[in-house]
Amino acid sequence: VIPRERIWNEQYQQFDVSVTFGDIYECEILRPSVNLPNADQSYLDCIMPSGVGSNHSVKVVVRNATYRELVRGCTETMKEVGKTKWKGQPFGNCFPPSSEDDEFVVAKDFGISFTYDVPVITSITPSRSLNIPGKTARVTISGQNFGFTAREIFSPQCEDSTSRSCRQIFMNGVVLFNHSCSSIELLSTGATGADVALDVGLSELAWCNSPQGYTVVCTAAFSELYTECVERCLDPFAGCGRRCPEDRVICDIPVLGGTQEVSLVVAGVTAKGSVSFQYDAPIIYSVTPPEVLAGTSSLLTVTGINFGDYLAVRYAGREIFVGPDTVVPTVLKPYGEGLTRNLTTLQWWDDAQFQTCFSNSLPEGSPDIPVQQRFCNAGRVLSSSIGLSDVFAFGEEAQRMVVQGPVVKSVEGQTLTQVDIMAQSMGLRSEITPENSSFSFRVACNTNERTIGSRIHQFYLGSTGPGQSALASSALVSHGERLWLLGGQTITQTESSEVWRSMFTGLGWSSVTADRTWWSARHNVTACTFRDVLYLMGGASHTEQKAFNDVWVFAETAEVDAYFWRPGIPSPNLVAGQAYSPYWIRITDNAPWSARSRAQCLVHNDSMWLLGGVGYAEPGQYGEWTTDLWRTRNGFTWELVTAKGLWQGGNNIRAV
């Protein structure tokens, strides 16, 4: 470029030349030194703004006086290079003369293109996550050339633009794909930049050549530097005084499963390199019912975590419907021009969904086979036939699948046939724990009458320890799908404040401890679960020679705490950011019913009832057995229903 005028016009205080890349990226021209003579300038320097994409055309706009001199400066050698013609004659790389007057501003494409560097991924933190809706990780992906500054700066002017550069601005996203693919081809039928942004946001793009992927929209990590970066770049008088960091993006990882290769797409260009992300494997807590009749089928409730979620069956970003009799899947959202169908991807999506695999248990003494190699020889149920929901079970947030169990016939000579159930998400299966993830098919009594006594067992030995201490005079209650053992006495202790909680199968026990408010050691306490809250009442102490009439609730969650806490009640002082810790709340230390132990509690007609028990007439001396009957709807206030029941007071009464 050899203009006969200066690039900077001192008279008009403006540049006589402007350079634009791809219609939107205006190069910031550096003003020449004012000390330079008013002579030929064979080049100009400009600073490219932050941008993304490739093959952006380079356009130059000059004022006519400069343009005229550029035309005149064309040499014969320059005319021999290039394809430009003027009046049918070769004009090489030169600008053709203009017939317009001097005020006309001329723009011309040089035929030169500019490409920004391809993004590069170096790490992802954290690199693993739960696989539960609302519980997946927020990750930070580090690398280079992510281009999010360009999106912040140019998105307002690109939302209504159909230019290629503007569409590329919005083609940003992280792609997780289960099987490696050589390239990721992002396609969008959107005409404008805003249309493309919407497609990305709805994960409605084609992912990789074997469409086994999932798009995630991410945000830039330079938000804390917004004033220094983006706002400054948007200011026409300030200019981009510094380059905003392009080395991190923050993404909320979707529910998916398995081990994923993570790649980043910027402006439709796939990043160099990828990183691995691991979802936690499914875990089964329980299967109910644990036993069904051989030759029949039953609905099974499978509780656990990391089951995944429903994933729409898609190809090239278009959701499709596949019915039981579908030959050609129905496209719920039309394909755009140039998008082709590859129906083989449907099989992949079937395998990717969460599902259950039923496998006949291995014979005792047989070599162990890894769960990934176990055959679903008792059947398999895909997500389309499973009811999946979020639940609160065993003291934590979990998931629950309701699935139709298989039909398994009994084996000749066997009373029980055991089947293992595995949960699967993106091909990754749960481990098999017989007491948690197996269930049995039992032979009906009338089919095995002769040997019923030897083959039908009505009770099973659940646990012989290790576990809880050997306790007597404890309260046993079912709460949160586990058994809870509270208080009591041991051979060496006259009373105890221990609390033990069983595994969901009852085959193992764990101690529940806390460094917060707790009721005093006692035996023969009364416990009840009412409206999903665990209550403890009364009991007695040999050491103190007295009975109690206090009422406690176990504040298992912050919601229970908020409902029952009152001013003056001791509660844990949590520092900022500290996780909630369960504790016991004493909602009254002097209930209207007399202090007692060995009372009975039950729930009936949306009320909690207390009856019977015995107190101390004097220290060390039990009083008479009570027959009064009390009820409450909230644990705070109690109503005397009957002062003296028709039954005779007695020791260790039972109520159902």
Secondary structure, DSSP 8 states (H G I E B T S, - for coil): ---SS-SEETTTTEESEEEEETTTEE-EE----TTS-S-------EE--S---S-EEEEEEE-HHHHHHHHHT--HHHHTSS-EEETTEEEETS-----S-TT--EEEEEEEEE-----EEEEEES-EE--STT---EEEEEEE---HHHHHHHHHHHTT---HHHHHHT-EEEEEESS--S-B------SSHHHHHHHHHTT-S--BSS--EEEE-EEETTGGGTIIIIIHHH-TTT---S----SEEEEE--S--SEEEEEEEETTEE-BS-EEEEE---EEEEEESSEEETT---EEEEEEE--------EETTEEEE--TT-SS-EESS---TT----TTHHHHHHHHS-EEEEEE---TTS----GGG---TTEEEEGGG-EEEEEEETTEEEEEEEEE-------TT-SEEEEEEEEEETTEE----HHHHEEEEE--GGGSGGGHHHH--S------SSSS---BS-EEEEETTEEEEE--B-SS-S-B--EEEE-TTSS-EEE---SS-----BBS-EEEEETTEEEEE--EETTTTEE---EEEEE-SHHHHHHH--TTS------TT-----EEEEEESS-SS---BS-EEEEETTEEEEE--EEEEETTEEEEE---EEEESSSS--EEEESS-SS---TT----
